[in-house]
Amino acid sequence: MTKKMLSFNIFITFAAFLKKLYNLFTTNTMMKSFTNPVRKGKYLFLALLVPALSVPMQAEPPIQSFMEAAQQTVTVKGIVNDETGNPIPGASVSVKGTTVGTIADIDGKFQLSYSFKSDDMLVVSFIGMRTVEEKVGDRRHFEFTLHEDATDLDEVVVVGYGTSSIKDLTGSVASVGAKQLSQLNTTNVSSMLQNLASGVQVSQSTGQPGETIRVRVRGATSLTGSNEPLYVIDGVPIDDPTMLDAISPNDIQSMDVLKDASASAIYGSRAANGVVIITTKRGTEGKPSVNFNYNFTTDFQIKNFRILYGDEWRNTVRKFAEQTLVFDPSNEYAPDILDPNSGALGSANTDWFKEVKQGAFRHNVDFSVSGGNKNAKYLLSLAVLDQQGMVKGGDLTRYNARVSTELNVLPILRFGINATMSYTDQSNASTSLFAAQGYRPDMPIYDSNGEFDLTTGSANPVANTFNQDNDDIYRILGTVYGEVDIIKGLKFRSSLSANVEFNQNISFSPSFLSTRDEAGGSENHYRSSKTVFDNTLTYNHVFNKIHALDAVIGVSFENYSSRSTYLYGDTYPLDEIYTNIGSATNLTRWSNGYNAYGLFSSFGRINYRLMDRYLFTFTARYDGSSMFGANNRYGFFPSGAFAWRLSQEDFLKDVRFIDDLKLRFSAGTTGTQNLTSFSNRDLYEAGSYNGRPAIIHSQVGNRDIRWEKSVLYDFGLDFSFFNYKLAGSIGGYIKNTNDLIWAYDFPSSAVGGSMSMNRNVGAVTNRGVEINLTSHLIANNDWDLTLSFNLAHNKNKVTKLVAEGATQTAMEGVIVQGSSNQVLAEGYPMGAFLGYAHNGIIQNWDRVDELNAYAQAHDQDYYNGNELKPGNLELVDKDGNGKIESYDRVIIGSPDPDVYGGFTANVRYKRFTLFANFGYQIGGEKLYNKAIQNLPGQLCGLIDYGLNDRWSPENPNATLPALYIGEGVPSFTELELFDASFFRLQEVRLTYDLPLGNVVKGQVYLAGTNLFTITSYPGTDPATVSTSSNYGGNYETSSYPGFRSLSVGIKFNL
């Protein structure tokens, strides 16, 4: 660009600017023409000062230009806006392949005269925006929308006690921004990361309103404590994930997951499970902005099983009773079932599933107003969620309110307040769809007297819907802070935060639901509070344009306490209605609980950049916790990282397809204080000794107990290619966690009762690989297409356990802890499945005799502990003692997937935007406890699964063993384990931008969740887990199934 050309462009732009200012002040239409002066001023400033914004023009046009001018010229007009509808003055509009062009005026409008051909292309560009092209054709008016360049390496992510640009990161951080979050239709903050961040597994337990979400970052590390990540909301650590319900998902601006030591060690003793930093929306400078969002959602069960009812159920039960008598003539239940006069089978045809279900829906309303100027910024938001679950008696209403303000008292002094409040009224369903599915369909809802039928000895599913189980929960998150700029680049910040929760649970069961003919009720009152006082000093400066320093040091003081009171009583004066616990005639159970701890921390981090090419990060935190004894109260958690921006080196600068290439490595230590507050102390409780009241020693304090520590190694390659059209990262990690805490139970014979002590005895390793890819394939005025993909592989292995109190198994030399179907075993992943191996189904009496002979040769009566029959499973006697017992169990499966991740697509065509979020998992097993149904003597409901694949003399090649009446639940084998691989459309959303003009903007949208799942898993949902389990939990829960949903909504902004 010549000096003559530059001067001419600046003169034209400046003249247009002066003319517009004159018109504004003389016509008194400033507000009409200048709808957003702050943002428009930014664009004008760039247009005036950056020569790159000007359209290249020749000072002396070539001869061809004069010949074109002689042809018939056509004038096209239009406007250039950003994605929020604000005009972009100074935007460049040119004819592709020519020197003809112009720039947009202060209103973003342009006019261009040229001898256009139908296939000519208009090219529109502006710094920091994606360039768009559009064919002229026979159009004479155009509206262009420029979108910010999503691949900008200067995009800021939030790290502990500060921020960093993506290009300057030395650690592993997964970020989910406002654009992606705004597409999600969820009521739970934790679930917003699902499929969007590599190495992060998000699992739901059930579809019950208010159900908790399980989140794992790069695998589980603790044997007995929480494996949830640490959540940090606007700089305040949150220990209890349920506190996230205090925030409306619509208030979230961004979520950043800190995965390696370089990123997370700043949080020291609580960062071993990763850190999720949540940044909420704030007010910004500009005119007031009002936002309103409403959506209605209806929920459906993901998968419905066909349940046997009426004569089909009765005929099926009779068929299995007949087979039972053939192989077990002395069976006590089968004769009555086959006798039509015995009354063993009822005549009712009750669809319990239908009786307990109800329409499931959600109303969700969000409202906010924000704005401000250079001296004050503000935001006020309100949200209401009204949800009715798919089971009667289960619903939830939640109210959220949030206030955020910041005042610039002086140019160097700022004060601010962030406060969030919520109230939740939750009714928990006392029955479930699984209970309805398993209840006898031949039993009526009511007996002949009009009372609930209790023939089976327990209340039927419909009766259970009259149980009361209500929670009233109040949560408050608040922070006040002040910042002062001491000198240029040096800032001091002090903040005081408080998290408070009050929870009252009331449960009541009327007498007509019990065979004891008495009502029972309880009250549980819980409150907790935590205060955090943080003080930080930050400094950043660039020396000689070569050395860049960014440092932070600080101290933190944290105090936590909680109290709980539980009372249970029976026999109430008003049987059907609960009044209060004081009206109970008998108080039969009561308890109190108290917990408290304190944490003092000092921390620091130094980021150093040399020539914007070599990046170094050093972080350390020193924590002192009252949870530990004097011998190990303090823990030191350091980390270091190095990154090399290869793309800045001379040997790669000429490689045109490389935009950015960075190699990084980090190592460090993080920790966990996964134990109760008083583990270092001896505890006593009230009890009895020899029939007399006494104080009993219940816990032996361990004054030498130490922090659980994780040593992390992380390496990766971050890249951006082809003019930022393809970006991503490939990395790997190793996380070795030692000194894991395990409660050792002393033998009752040694201590005269129950007594335990926490000890550091275990170790776990997690190793994995992660891949992230994002491609901006299309970006023009009409079309925009962005695809993202992430993949993670994590191998979890228990490497050390304590031998005392270990579970006896057939695996010689392998220490196993735990007694359920999922256990801890050395050399296996946490939650490995422990069960019996088998040799198939016994086909005849000859094989039964052989097995019993083998047992008698080992001085045992029966091989299986009782009499076997043809059709039973032949379990393997692993220890060779002649009988089947718990010692014969071995590891038969793993819950961990081989790989998991997500895929997202964001497609925009003019005013339409389609967002799709897919999730997948390959490998991993899940226990489906309905795979082998049994028929107890009292009988039960049956689903149409596997009934035709049960062994019988006519079906000897069946997969499943015979079903005999009254035989009980079969032993756990791999027949109940299934591949939990799946591919799922997690979420899809179609949005249409309403053509309402520049002042009011609106959207309508349709959304769906869990619309389809491709899987071979036979249960209701392969992706759900039990959130109550610290490890494992990979089994079909017995309450709510997962759900799919359809939503319709509308949004306005003005």
Backbone hydrogen bonds, N-H to C=O, Kabsch-Sander energy under -0.5 kcal/mol:
donor,donor_aa,acceptor,acceptor_aa,energy
6,L,2,T,-2.5
7,S,3,K,-2.7
8,F,4,K,-2.0
9,N,5,M,-2.3
10,I,6,L,-2.5
11,F,7,S,-2.4
12,I,8,F,-2.4
13,T,9,N,-2.6
14,F,10,I,-2.9
15,A,11,F,-2.6
16,A,12,I,-2.3
17,F,13,T,-2.1
18,L,14,F,-2.5
19,K,15,A,-2.4
20,K,16,A,-2.2
21,L,17,F,-2.3
22,Y,18,L,-2.3
23,N,19,K,-2.3
24,L,20,K,-2.4
25,F,21,L,-2.2
26,T,22,Y,-2.1
27,T,23,N,-1.9
28,N,24,L,-0.7
29,T,24,L,-0.9
33,S,29,T,-2.2
34,F,30,M,-2.6
40,K,36,N,-2.8
41,G,37,P,-2.3
42,K,38,V,-1.4
43,Y,39,R,-1.8
44,L,40,K,-2.5
45,F,41,G,-2.4
46,L,42,K,-2.0
47,A,43,Y,-2.5
48,L,44,L,-2.3
49,L,45,F,-1.9
50,V,46,L,-2.2
53,L,50,V,-1.9
54,S,51,P,-1.7
65,S,62,P,-1.0
66,F,62,P,-0.9
67,M,63,I,-1.9
68,E,64,Q,-2.3
69,A,65,S,-2.0
70,A,66,F,-1.4
71,Q,67,M,-0.8
71,Q,68,E,-0.8
74,V,114,Y,-2.7
76,V,74,V,-0.5
76,V,112,L,-2.9
77,K,140,R,-2.3
78,G,110,F,-1.7
79,I,142,F,-1.7
80,V,108,G,-2.4
81,N,79,I,-0.5
81,N,144,F,-2.9
82,D,86,N,-2.8
83,E,146,L,-0.7
85,G,82,D,-1.9
88,I,80,V,-2.4
90,G,104,A,-2.3
91,A,88,I,-1.4
92,S,125,S,-2.6
93,V,102,T,-2.7
94,S,123,V,-2.3
95,V,100,V,-2.4
96,K,94,S,-0.6
96,K,121,M,-2.9
98,T,95,V,-1.9
102,T,93,V,-2.8
104,A,91,A,-2.2
105,D,109,K,-3.0
108,G,105,D,-2.3
110,F,78,G,-2.3
112,L,76,V,-2.7
114,Y,74,V,-2.5
116,F,114,Y,-1.9
120,D,117,K,-1.8
122,L,134,E,-3.0
123,V,94,S,-3.1
124,V,132,V,-2.7
125,S,92,S,-2.0
129,M,126,F,-2.2
130,R,147,H,-2.8
132,V,124,V,-2.3
134,E,122,L,-1.9
136,V,120,D,-3.0
137,G,118,S,-1.6
139,R,136,V,-1.9
142,F,77,K,-1.9
144,F,79,I,-2.7
146,L,81,N,-2.8
149,D,128,G,-2.0
150,A,148,E,-0.8
152,D,149,D,-1.4
155,E,152,D,-1.7
157,V,164,S,-3.1
159,V,157,V,-0.5
159,V,162,G,-2.0
160,G,263,A,-0.6
162,G,159,V,-1.6
164,S,157,V,-2.3
166,I,155,E,-2.0
167,K,153,L,-1.9
168,D,165,S,-1.0
169,L,166,I,-1.3
173,V,171,G,-0.7
174,A,257,V,-2.1
175,S,173,V,-0.5
176,V,255,M,-2.8
181,L,177,G,-2.4
182,S,178,A,-2.2
183,Q,180,Q,-1.3
184,L,181,L,-1.3
186,T,184,L,-0.5
192,M,189,V,-1.6
193,L,190,S,-1.2
194,Q,191,S,-1.5
196,L,193,L,-1.8
197,A,193,L,-0.9
200,V,197,A,-1.5
201,Q,199,G,-0.6
201,Q,216,R,-3.0
202,V,200,V,-0.6
203,S,201,Q,-0.5
203,S,214,R,-3.0
205,S,212,T,-0.9
207,G,1041,P,-0.7
211,E,208,Q,-2.0
214,R,203,S,-3.3
215,V,213,I,-0.5
216,R,201,Q,-2.4
218,R,199,G,-2.8
218,R,216,R,-0.6
230,L,274,G,-2.4
231,Y,238,I,-1.2
232,V,276,V,-2.6
233,I,236,V,-2.5
234,D,232,V,-0.7
234,D,278,I,-2.7
236,V,233,I,-1.7
238,I,231,Y,-3.5
243,M,240,D,-2.1
244,L,241,P,-1.9
245,D,242,T,-1.7
246,A,243,M,-1.8
247,I,244,L,-1.9
251,D,248,S,-2.4
252,I,249,P,-1.4
253,Q,279,T,-2.9
254,S,279,T,-1.7
255,M,176,V,-2.3
256,D,277,I,-2.4
257,V,174,A,-3.4
258,L,256,D,-0.6
258,L,275,V,-3.3
259,K,172,S,-2.5
259,K,257,V,-0.6
260,D,172,S,-0.9
264,S,260,D,-2.3
265,A,261,A,-2.6
267,Y,264,S,-2.5
268,G,265,A,-1.9
270,R,267,Y,-1.6
271,A,268,G,-1.6
272,A,671,G,-1.7
274,G,271,A,-1.9
275,V,258,L,-2.0
276,V,230,L,-3.0
277,I,256,D,-3.4
277,I,275,V,-0.6
278,I,232,V,-3.3
278,I,276,V,-0.6
279,T,254,S,-2.4
279,T,277,I,-0.5
280,T,278,I,-0.5
281,K,251,D,-2.4
286,G,372,G,-2.7
289,S,370,S,-3.6
291,N,368,S,-3.0
292,F,1052,F,-2.4
293,N,366,D,-2.7
294,Y,1050,I,-2.3
295,N,364,N,-2.1
296,F,1048,V,-2.8
297,T,362,R,-2.7
298,T,1046,L,-2.4
299,D,360,A,-2.1
300,F,1044,R,-3.3
302,I,1042,G,-1.8
307,I,305,F,-0.7
308,L,942,L,-2.4
312,E,309,Y,-1.1
313,W,309,Y,-1.1
314,R,310,G,-2.2
315,N,311,D,-3.1
316,T,312,E,-1.9
317,V,313,W,-2.5
318,R,314,R,-2.4
319,K,315,N,-2.1
320,F,316,T,-2.0
321,A,317,V,-2.1
322,E,318,R,-2.6
323,Q,319,K,-1.7
324,T,320,F,-1.9
325,L,321,A,-2.2
326,V,322,E,-1.4
327,F,323,Q,-1.6
328,D,324,T,-2.0
331,N,328,D,-2.1
337,I,333,Y,-1.7
338,L,334,A,-1.9
339,D,335,P,-1.0
342,S,339,D,-1.6
348,A,442,D,-1.5
350,T,441,P,-2.5
352,W,350,T,-1.3
355,E,351,D,-2.0
356,V,352,W,-1.7
357,K,353,F,-1.0
358,Q,390,M,-1.7
360,A,299,D,-0.6
361,F,388,Q,-1.3
362,R,297,T,-2.8
363,H,386,D,-2.5
364,N,295,N,-2.3
365,V,384,V,-2.6
366,D,293,N,-2.9
367,F,382,L,-2.9
368,S,291,N,-2.4
369,V,380,L,-2.3
370,S,289,S,-2.3
371,G,378,Y,-1.9
372,G,286,G,-1.5
373,N,376,A,-3.0
377,K,406,E,-2.3
378,Y,371,G,-2.4
379,L,404,S,-1.9
380,L,369,V,-2.5
381,S,402,R,-2.5
382,L,367,F,-3.0
383,A,400,N,-2.5
384,V,365,V,-2.4
385,L,398,R,-2.7
386,D,363,H,-2.7
387,Q,385,L,-0.5
387,Q,396,L,-3.4
388,Q,361,F,-2.6
389,G,387,Q,-0.5
389,G,394,G,-2.7
392,K,356,V,-2.8
394,G,391,V,-1.8
395,D,393,G,-0.6
395,D,427,S,-1.5
396,L,387,Q,-3.0
397,T,425,D,-2.0
398,R,385,L,-2.7
399,Y,423,Y,-2.6
400,N,383,A,-2.7
401,A,421,M,-2.6
402,R,381,S,-2.4
403,V,419,A,-2.6
404,S,379,L,-2.6
405,T,417,I,-2.4
406,E,377,K,-2.2
407,L,415,F,-3.4
408,N,375,N,-3.3
409,V,407,L,-1.1
409,V,413,L,-0.8
410,L,413,L,-1.6
413,L,410,L,-1.3
414,R,483,E,-2.8
415,F,407,L,-2.3
416,G,481,Y,-2.4
417,I,405,T,-2.2
418,N,479,T,-2.7
419,A,403,V,-2.7
420,T,477,L,-3.5
421,M,401,A,-2.9
422,S,475,R,-2.4
423,Y,399,Y,-2.0
424,T,473,I,-2.6
425,D,397,T,-3.0
426,Q,424,T,-0.6
426,Q,471,D,-2.7
427,S,395,D,-2.8
428,N,426,Q,-0.5
428,N,469,D,-3.2
429,A,427,S,-0.5
434,F,1039,S,-0.9
436,A,432,S,-2.0
437,Q,433,L,-2.2
438,G,434,F,-1.4
439,Y,436,A,-0.9
443,M,440,R,-1.1
447,D,451,E,-3.3
450,G,447,D,-1.9
453,D,445,I,-2.3
457,G,454,L,-1.9
460,N,453,D,-0.6
464,N,460,N,-2.0
465,T,461,P,-0.7
465,T,462,V,-1.1
466,F,463,A,-1.9
467,N,464,N,-1.7
468,Q,508,F,-3.0
469,D,467,N,-0.5
470,N,506,I,-2.6
471,D,426,Q,-3.1
472,D,504,Q,-2.2
473,I,424,T,-2.5
473,I,471,D,-0.5
474,Y,502,F,-2.9
475,R,422,S,-2.3
476,I,500,V,-2.5
477,L,420,T,-2.9
478,G,498,A,-2.4
479,T,418,N,-2.9
480,V,496,L,-2.1
481,Y,416,G,-2.4
482,G,494,S,-2.2
483,E,414,R,-2.7
484,V,492,F,-2.3
485,D,412,I,-2.6
486,I,484,V,-0.9
486,I,490,L,-1.7
487,I,490,L,-0.9
490,L,487,I,-2.1
491,K,489,G,-0.5
491,K,538,T,-2.8
492,F,484,V,-2.5
493,R,536,T,-2.8
494,S,482,G,-2.3
495,S,534,D,-2.6
496,L,480,V,-2.5
497,S,532,V,-2.9
498,A,478,G,-2.5
499,N,530,K,-2.7
500,V,476,I,-2.5
501,E,528,S,-2.4
502,F,474,Y,-2.5
503,N,526,Y,-3.1
504,Q,472,D,-2.3
505,N,524,N,-2.7
506,I,470,N,-2.4
507,S,522,S,-2.3
508,F,468,Q,-2.4
509,S,520,G,-3.2
513,L,510,P,-1.6
514,S,511,S,-2.0
517,D,514,S,-1.1
520,G,509,S,-2.1
521,G,569,G,-2.7
522,S,507,S,-2.7
523,E,567,L,-2.1
524,N,505,N,-2.5
525,H,565,T,-2.6
526,Y,503,N,-2.9
527,R,563,R,-2.3
528,S,501,E,-2.3
529,S,561,S,-2.4
530,K,499,N,-2.2
531,T,559,N,-2.2
532,V,497,S,-2.1
533,F,557,F,-2.9
534,D,495,S,-2.1
534,D,532,V,-0.6
535,N,555,V,-2.3
536,T,493,R,-2.8
537,L,553,I,-2.8
538,T,491,K,-2.9
539,Y,551,A,-2.8
540,N,489,G,-1.8
541,H,549,L,-2.3
543,F,541,H,-0.5
543,F,547,H,-4.0
544,N,542,V,-0.6
546,I,543,F,-2.3
547,H,543,F,-2.4
548,A,546,I,-0.5
548,A,609,R,-2.5
549,L,541,H,-3.0
550,D,607,N,-2.6
551,A,539,Y,-3.3
552,V,605,R,-2.5
553,I,537,L,-2.0
554,G,603,F,-2.4
555,V,535,N,-2.1
556,S,601,S,-2.8
557,F,533,F,-2.0
558,E,599,L,-2.5
559,N,531,T,-2.2
560,Y,597,Y,-2.5
561,S,529,S,-2.0
562,S,595,N,-2.5
563,R,527,R,-2.3
564,S,593,G,-2.1
565,T,525,H,-2.2
566,Y,591,S,-2.8
567,L,523,E,-2.2
568,Y,589,R,-2.6
569,G,521,G,-2.8
570,D,586,N,-2.1
571,T,519,A,-2.1
575,D,573,P,-0.8
583,S,580,N,-1.7
584,A,581,I,-1.3
585,T,570,D,-0.8
585,T,571,T,-2.4
586,N,570,D,-1.9
588,T,568,Y,-1.5
588,T,586,N,-0.8
589,R,568,Y,-1.5
591,S,566,Y,-2.2
593,G,564,S,-2.6
595,N,562,S,-2.2
597,Y,560,Y,-1.9
599,L,558,E,-2.6
600,F,624,G,-2.6
601,S,556,S,-2.6
602,S,622,Y,-1.9
603,F,554,G,-2.5
604,G,620,A,-2.3
605,R,552,V,-2.6
606,I,618,F,-2.5
607,N,550,D,-3.2
608,Y,616,F,-2.8
609,R,548,A,-2.6
610,L,614,Y,-2.8
611,M,546,I,-3.1
611,M,609,R,-0.6
612,D,546,I,-0.5
613,R,610,L,-2.1
614,Y,610,L,-2.1
615,L,613,R,-0.5
615,L,643,A,-3.1
616,F,608,Y,-2.6
617,T,641,A,-2.2
618,F,606,I,-2.2
619,T,639,S,-2.4
620,A,604,G,-2.3
621,R,637,F,-1.0
622,Y,602,S,-3.1
623,D,621,R,-0.5
623,D,635,G,-2.5
624,G,600,F,-2.7
625,S,633,R,-2.1
626,S,598,G,-2.2
628,F,625,S,-1.1
631,N,703,R,-0.7
632,N,629,G,-1.1
633,R,630,A,-0.5
635,G,623,D,-2.8
637,F,621,R,-2.8
639,S,619,T,-2.5
640,G,667,A,-2.8
641,A,617,T,-2.3
642,F,665,F,-2.7
643,A,615,L,-2.5
644,W,663,L,-3.2
645,R,613,R,-3.1
645,R,643,A,-0.5
646,L,644,W,-1.5
646,L,661,L,-1.0
647,S,661,L,-1.6
648,Q,645,R,-1.7
649,E,646,L,-1.9
652,L,649,E,-1.6
653,K,649,E,-1.0
654,D,650,D,-0.5
655,V,652,L,-1.6
656,R,654,D,-1.1
658,I,655,V,-1.3
659,D,657,F,-0.7
659,D,720,S,-2.7
660,D,720,S,-2.0
662,K,718,D,-3.1
663,L,644,W,-2.6
664,R,716,G,-2.6
665,F,642,F,-2.4
666,S,714,D,-2.8
667,A,640,G,-2.4
668,G,712,L,-1.9
669,T,638,P,-2.7
670,T,710,S,-2.5
671,G,268,G,-2.4
672,T,708,E,-2.1
675,L,673,Q,-1.9
679,S,676,T,-1.4
681,R,678,F,-1.7
683,L,699,Q,-1.8
685,E,696,I,-2.4
687,G,694,A,-3.0
689,Y,692,R,-2.9
692,R,689,Y,-1.3
694,A,687,G,-2.7
696,I,685,E,-3.4
696,I,694,A,-0.6
698,S,683,L,-2.0
698,S,696,I,-0.7
699,Q,683,L,-1.7
700,V,756,S,-2.2
701,G,699,Q,-0.6
702,N,679,S,-2.0
703,R,701,G,-0.7
705,I,702,N,-1.1
708,E,672,T,-2.1
709,K,707,W,-0.5
709,K,738,N,-1.6
710,S,670,T,-3.0
711,V,736,N,-2.9
712,L,668,G,-2.9
712,L,710,S,-0.6
713,Y,734,I,-2.6
714,D,666,S,-2.6
715,F,732,G,-2.4
716,G,664,R,-2.2
717,L,730,I,-2.7
718,D,662,K,-2.8
719,F,728,G,-2.6
720,S,660,D,-2.3
721,F,726,L,-3.5
722,F,657,F,-2.6
725,K,721,F,-1.0
725,K,722,F,-1.1
726,L,721,F,-1.9
727,A,774,T,-2.9
728,G,719,F,-2.3
729,S,772,N,-2.0
730,I,717,L,-2.0
731,G,770,E,-2.4
732,G,715,F,-2.5
733,Y,768,G,-2.2
734,I,713,Y,-2.3
735,K,766,N,-3.2
736,N,711,V,-2.5
737,T,735,K,-0.6
737,T,764,V,-3.2
738,N,709,K,-2.9
738,N,736,N,-0.5
740,L,762,G,-2.5
742,W,759,R,-2.6
744,Y,742,W,-0.6
744,Y,757,M,-3.1
745,D,743,A,-0.6
746,F,744,Y,-0.6
746,F,755,M,-2.7
750,A,747,P,-1.3
751,V,747,P,-1.4
752,G,748,S,-2.1
753,G,748,S,-0.6
755,M,753,G,-0.5
756,S,698,S,-1.1
757,M,744,Y,-1.8
759,R,742,W,-2.1
761,V,740,L,-2.8
761,V,759,R,-0.9
762,G,740,L,-1.6
763,A,800,K,-1.8
764,V,737,T,-2.3
765,T,797,K,-2.8
766,N,735,K,-2.6
767,R,795,K,-1.8
768,G,733,Y,-2.0
769,V,793,H,-1.9
770,E,731,G,-2.6
771,I,791,L,-2.7
772,N,729,S,-2.7
773,L,789,F,-2.8
774,T,727,A,-3.2
775,S,787,L,-3.1
776,H,725,K,-2.1
777,L,775,S,-1.0
777,L,785,L,-1.3
778,I,785,L,-1.3
780,N,783,W,-3.2
784,D,908,R,-1.9
785,L,778,I,-2.3
786,T,906,N,-2.3
787,L,775,S,-2.5
788,S,904,T,-2.5
789,F,773,L,-2.9
790,N,902,G,-2.6
791,L,771,I,-2.3
792,A,900,Y,-2.3
793,H,769,V,-2.6
795,K,767,R,-3.4
796,N,794,N,-0.6
797,K,765,T,-2.4
798,V,828,Y,-2.7
799,T,763,A,-2.3
799,T,797,K,-0.5
800,K,763,A,-1.6
806,A,803,A,-1.8
807,T,816,V,-3.1
810,A,889,R,-2.1
812,E,810,A,-1.1
814,V,811,M,-1.7
815,I,813,G,-0.6
817,Q,824,L,-2.8
823,V,832,A,-2.5
824,L,817,Q,-2.7
825,A,823,V,-0.5
826,E,815,I,-2.2
827,G,798,V,-3.8
828,Y,825,A,-2.1
831,G,823,V,-1.4
832,A,823,V,-1.0
832,A,829,P,-1.3
833,F,893,G,-2.3
834,L,821,N,-2.9
835,G,833,F,-0.5
835,G,890,V,-2.8
836,Y,972,F,-2.7
839,N,874,E,-3.1
842,I,872,N,-3.1
848,V,844,N,-1.2
849,D,845,W,-2.6
850,E,846,D,-2.0
851,L,847,R,-2.1
852,N,848,V,-2.4
853,A,849,D,-2.3
854,Y,850,E,-2.0
855,A,851,L,-2.0
856,Q,852,N,-2.7
857,A,853,A,-1.8
858,H,854,Y,-0.5
858,H,855,A,-1.3
859,D,856,Q,-1.7
860,Q,855,A,-2.2
864,N,866,N,-0.7
865,G,862,Y,-0.8
871,G,842,I,-2.9
872,N,869,K,-2.0
874,E,840,G,-2.8
875,L,873,L,-1.1
876,V,837,A,-2.4
878,K,876,V,-1.5
880,G,877,D,-0.6
884,I,863,Y,-2.1
885,E,883,K,-0.5
888,D,885,E,-2.1
889,R,886,S,-1.6
890,V,835,G,-3.1
892,I,833,F,-2.6
893,G,833,F,-0.9
898,D,922,I,-2.4
899,V,922,I,-1.7
900,Y,792,A,-2.0
901,G,920,Y,-1.8
902,G,790,N,-1.3
903,F,918,F,-2.3
904,T,788,S,-2.5
905,A,916,A,-2.2
906,N,786,T,-2.7
907,V,914,L,-3.0
908,R,784,D,-3.1
909,Y,912,F,-2.9
910,K,782,D,-3.0
912,F,909,Y,-2.8
913,T,991,T,-2.5
914,L,907,V,-3.6
915,F,989,R,-2.8
916,A,905,A,-2.4
917,N,987,E,-3.4
918,F,903,F,-3.6
918,F,916,A,-0.5
919,G,984,R,-2.5
920,Y,901,G,-2.0
921,Q,982,F,-2.3
922,I,899,V,-2.8
925,E,894,S,-1.9
926,K,978,F,-2.2
927,L,1034,N,-2.6
928,Y,926,K,-0.5
928,Y,976,E,-2.7
929,N,927,L,-0.7
931,A,928,Y,-1.8
933,Q,931,A,-0.6
935,L,964,Y,-0.5
939,L,936,P,-2.1
941,G,438,G,-1.9
944,D,306,R,-2.9
945,Y,943,I,-2.3
949,D,946,G,-1.2
950,R,947,L,-0.7
951,W,960,L,-1.4
952,S,955,N,-0.6
955,N,952,S,-1.4
958,A,955,N,-1.3
960,L,949,D,-2.3
962,A,871,G,-2.3
964,Y,962,A,-0.7
966,G,935,L,-3.7
967,E,964,Y,-1.5
974,E,836,Y,-0.5
976,E,973,T,-1.8
977,L,974,E,-1.3
978,F,926,K,-2.0
980,A,924,G,-3.0
982,F,921,Q,-2.1
983,F,1014,I,-1.6
984,R,919,G,-3.2
985,L,1012,F,-2.2
986,Q,917,N,-1.3
986,Q,984,R,-1.3
987,E,917,N,-2.0
988,V,1008,G,-2.3
989,R,915,F,-2.7
990,L,1006,L,-2.9
991,T,913,T,-3.1
991,T,989,R,-0.5
992,Y,1004,V,-2.7
993,D,911,R,-2.4
994,L,992,Y,-0.6
994,L,1002,G,-2.5
996,L,994,L,-2.0
1001,K,1053,N,-3.3
1002,G,994,L,-0.6
1003,Q,1051,K,-2.5
1004,V,992,Y,-1.9
1005,Y,1049,G,-2.4
1006,L,990,L,-2.3
1007,A,1047,S,-2.2
1008,G,988,V,-2.5
1009,T,1045,S,-2.3
1010,N,986,Q,-1.7
1011,L,985,L,-1.1
1012,F,985,L,-0.5
1014,I,983,F,-3.1
1015,T,1013,T,-0.7
1016,S,981,S,-0.6
1024,T,1021,D,-0.6
1025,V,204,Q,-1.4
1026,S,1033,G,-2.4
1027,T,1025,V,-0.7
1029,S,1026,S,-1.1
1035,Y,1033,G,-1.8
1036,E,927,L,-2.2
1044,R,300,F,-3.0
1045,S,1009,T,-1.7
1046,L,298,T,-2.1
1047,S,1007,A,-3.2
1048,V,296,F,-2.0
1049,G,1005,Y,-2.5
1050,I,294,Y,-2.5
1051,K,1003,Q,-2.9
1052,F,292,F,-2.6
1053,N,1001,K,-3.0
1054,L,290,V,-2.2
